[in-house]
Amino acid sequence: MPGVKTIEKAFIVPGLPHLAFETPGSESDSWQTLRTALKQAGAEAQAAKPDVLVIYSTQWISVLGHSFQFAANPKGLHVDENWYELGDFPFSFHIDRDLTMIAEKLTREKGLATKLVDYEGFPIDTATLVALKYFNPDNNIPVMIVSSNIYCGQEDSVALGQAVGEALRQSGKRAVVLNCSLLSSRFITEDIQPSEDRISRPEDDVWNQRMLSLLTAGKNREALALGPEYAQQAGADMGFKGFYWMMGLLDTPETPAQVLAYGPVWGAGAAVVQYNFN
């Protein structure tokens, strides 16, 4: 399987702050289930002892091409811009600059606009920090992070993933891949009690489960082909770009996925999905 030789595992993970902080008595069953799945996924990823975590986050939105985090040691304090009352994210982690340089070069060679981001105080998005909380809690695994270009379509998203996959093969490093993304992303717009949380539209729930069924059957190519319709019908997070990127990186394998959890977070569809390769 040419696209996954250096990849141990790949995950789709939701990156909302509700899943980072335990608030007993004031959260939904769905949040607890998703959080338990994130703990399980993170433990399995760490047990694989990867050389690097490769992250694509739909919450790191870029406009002028594709950005790669290049600061050697991003650190600071992040507060989510929407759910700031849930808690703060102090962070400090290390970037794999060698791998990032290769990935940025290969992406540029595919004709995509790129930028290496390296300055003190650059904001790190919530989804990336939620993922690192579970997959890199001791900050002992180097990280590569790439942005989600708001104007990027399916073809360029796949190409971006292919460039990152080729960078991994050239480096020979063993990786765990994280697509930090929701499924449907229509949030409930009024204030609710956590116990009232639900997928905001029944139609979105049907579409989410349809796509998850394809993934668990190993029909990743069919899911890729259906992606544009899914994005339109269910309001998929950033047009389903994270999945396109991941399939480009993994060479659209026939490997079936495991859905560790699925449920609503403030109306959006969230799932923890795992692919095992080695």
C-alpha positions in Angstrom: 0.0 0.0 0.0 2.2 2.8 -1.3 0.7 5.7 0.6 0.9 4.3 4.1 4.3 2.7 4.5 5.5 5.1 7.1 2.2 5.8 8.7 1.2 3.9 11.8 -2.3 5.3 12.4 -4.5 8.0 11.1 -7.4 9.7 12.9 -10.3 12.1 12.3 -10.8 13.9 15.5 -13.1 16.8 16.6 -11.4 19.8 18.0 -14.0 21.6 20.1 -13.1 22.8 23.6 -16.1 21.0 25.1 -14.1 17.9 24.7 -11.0 19.2 26.5 -12.4 20.1 29.9 -14.5 17.8 32.1 -17.4 19.6 33.8 -19.4 17.0 35.7 -23.1 17.7 35.9 -23.0 20.3 33.1 -22.2 18.4 29.9 -23.9 16.0 27.6 -23.5 12.2 27.3 -22.2 12.8 23.8 -19.3 15.0 25.0 -18.4 12.3 27.6 -18.5 9.6 25.0 -16.4 11.6 22.5 -13.9 12.5 25.2 -13.5 8.8 26.2 -12.9 8.0 22.6 -10.3 10.7 22.3 -8.5 9.3 25.4 -8.5 5.8 23.8 -7.3 7.1 20.4 -4.6 9.2 22.0 -3.3 6.3 24.1 -3.2 4.0 21.0 -1.3 6.7 19.0 1.3 7.2 21.8 1.7 3.4 22.1 2.7 3.3 18.4 5.7 5.5 19.3 5.6 7.7 16.2 8.5 10.0 15.3 6.1 12.8 14.4 2.4 13.8 14.6 1.2 15.3 11.4 -1.8 17.6 11.9 -4.2 19.3 9.5 -6.7 21.6 11.3 -9.8 23.1 9.8 -9.7 25.7 12.5 -6.3 27.0 11.3 -7.8 28.9 8.4 -5.5 30.5 5.9 -6.4 32.8 2.9 -3.2 33.2 0.9 -2.3 29.6 0.2 -1.2 26.9 2.6 0.7 27.7 5.8 3.1 25.5 7.7 3.9 26.2 11.3 7.7 26.6 11.4 8.5 28.1 14.8 10.7 25.6 16.7 8.8 25.8 20.0 5.4 27.5 19.8 4.3 28.3 23.3 1.8 30.6 25.0 -1.8 30.7 26.3 -4.8 30.2 24.1 -8.5 31.1 24.9 -11.1 29.8 22.5 -12.8 32.7 20.8 -16.3 31.3 21.1 -16.4 29.1 24.2 -13.9 31.1 26.3 -15.6 30.3 29.6 -14.8 26.5 29.3 -11.1 26.9 30.1 -7.7 28.1 28.9 -5.1 26.2 26.8 -1.5 26.8 28.0 0.7 25.2 25.4 4.3 24.4 24.5 5.3 21.9 21.8 8.0 21.3 19.3 7.8 21.5 15.5 9.6 19.0 13.2 11.3 21.7 11.1 13.1 19.2 8.9 9.9 17.4 7.8 8.1 20.7 7.5 10.7 22.1 5.1 10.4 19.0 2.9 6.6 19.1 2.9 6.5 22.8 2.1 9.0 22.4 -0.8 7.0 19.5 -2.3 3.7 21.4 -1.9 5.2 24.4 -3.7 6.5 22.1 -6.5 2.9 21.0 -7.1 2.1 24.6 -7.9 0.4 25.4 -4.6 1.1 28.7 -2.8 2.8 28.1 0.5 4.2 29.9 3.5 6.4 28.9 6.4 5.1 30.7 9.6 7.8 31.5 12.1 7.2 34.3 14.5 6.7 34.6 18.2 3.1 34.8 19.4 1.5 33.3 16.3 -1.9 32.0 17.4 -2.4 28.3 17.6 -6.0 27.2 17.0 -8.3 25.3 19.4 -8.6 22.1 17.4 -4.8 21.6 17.3 -4.5 22.2 21.0 -7.4 19.8 21.8 -5.7 17.1 19.7 -2.3 17.7 21.3 -3.9 17.4 24.8 -4.9 13.8 24.0 -2.2 12.7 21.5 0.8 14.5 22.8 0.1 15.3 26.5 3.8 15.3 27.5 4.9 17.3 24.4 7.5 14.7 23.7 6.5 14.0 20.0 7.6 16.5 17.4 4.7 18.0 15.4 4.0 19.1 11.8 0.9 21.4 11.3 -0.6 22.6 8.1 -3.4 25.1 7.6 -6.8 24.8 5.9 -6.9 27.2 3.0 -10.4 28.6 2.7 -10.3 28.8 -1.1 -8.8 25.3 -1.6 -11.0 22.7 -3.4 -10.8 19.0 -3.5 -8.1 18.6 -6.1 -5.7 21.0 -4.3 -6.5 19.5 -0.9 -5.6 16.0 -2.2 -2.4 17.4 -3.8 -1.5 19.0 -0.5 -1.9 15.6 1.2 0.1 13.9 -1.4 3.0 16.3 -0.9 2.9 15.7 2.9 2.8 11.9 2.3 5.8 12.1 -0.1 7.7 14.2 2.5 7.1 11.4 5.1 8.3 8.8 2.7 11.5 10.8 1.9 12.1 11.3 5.6 11.5 7.7 6.6 9.8 8.9 9.8 7.0 6.9 11.4 3.9 9.1 11.7 0.5 9.4 13.2 -1.8 11.5 11.1 -4.5 13.7 12.6 -7.3 15.4 10.6 -8.8 17.8 13.1 -12.2 18.3 11.7 -15.9 18.0 12.4 -18.3 16.2 10.1 -21.4 18.4 9.7 -20.6 21.8 11.1 -24.0 23.6 11.6 -24.0 24.8 15.2 -27.1 25.4 17.3 -27.3 29.2 17.4 -29.3 29.6 20.6 -28.2 29.0 24.1 -29.0 25.4 25.2 -28.4 23.1 28.2 -25.8 20.5 27.4 -28.4 17.8 28.0 -30.4 19.3 25.0 -27.5 18.9 22.6 -28.4 17.2 19.3 -27.3 17.2 15.7 -28.8 20.5 14.5 -30.6 19.0 11.5 -31.8 15.4 11.1 -30.7 15.5 7.5 -27.2 16.2 8.6 -27.2 13.2 10.9 -28.3 11.0 8.1 -25.5 12.3 5.9 -22.9 11.9 8.7 -23.9 8.3 9.3 -23.9 7.6 5.6 -20.3 8.8 5.3 -19.2 7.0 8.4 -20.7 3.8 7.0 -18.6 4.1 3.9 -15.4 4.6 6.0 -16.1 1.6 8.1 -16.6 -0.5 5.0 -13.3 0.6 3.6 -15.0 2.5 0.8 -12.8 5.6 1.2 -12.7 6.2 -2.6 -16.5 6.3 -2.7 -16.5 8.7 0.3 -14.0 10.9 -1.6 -16.2 11.0 -4.7 -19.3 11.7 -2.6 -17.5 14.4 -0.6 -18.6 17.5 -2.6 -22.3 16.5 -2.4 -21.9 15.7 1.3 -20.3 19.1 1.9 -23.1 20.9 0.2 -26.0 18.9 1.8 -24.7 18.6 5.4 -22.5 21.7 5.7 -19.4 19.6 6.2 -16.6 21.3 8.1 -14.6 23.5 5.7 -16.1 21.7 2.8 -14.7 18.3 3.9 -11.2 19.5 3.0 -9.6 17.7 5.9 -10.8 14.3 4.6 -9.6 15.2 1.1 -6.1 16.1 2.5 -6.0 12.8 4.5 -7.0 10.7 1.5 -4.2 12.4 -0.5 -1.7 11.6 2.2 -2.9 8.0 2.6 -3.3 7.4 -1.1 -7.0 6.7 -0.6 -6.5 3.2 0.9 -9.1 0.4 1.0 -8.4 0.1 4.8 -11.7 0.1 6.8 -11.9 2.7 9.6 -13.1 2.2 13.1 -15.6 4.7 14.5 -14.8 5.0 18.1 -17.5 7.6 18.8 -20.0 9.8 17.0 -22.4 12.4 18.4 -23.3 16.1 18.6 -21.3 19.0 20.1 -23.5 22.0 20.2 -25.3 20.8 17.1 -22.3 19.9 15.0 -21.5 16.3 14.1 -18.4 15.1 15.8 -16.7 11.7 15.4 -13.5 10.0 16.5 -12.4 7.8 13.6 -9.3 5.6 13.5 -7.4 3.9 10.7 -4.8 1.3 11.6 -2.0 0.4 9.1 0.8 -1.3 11.1 
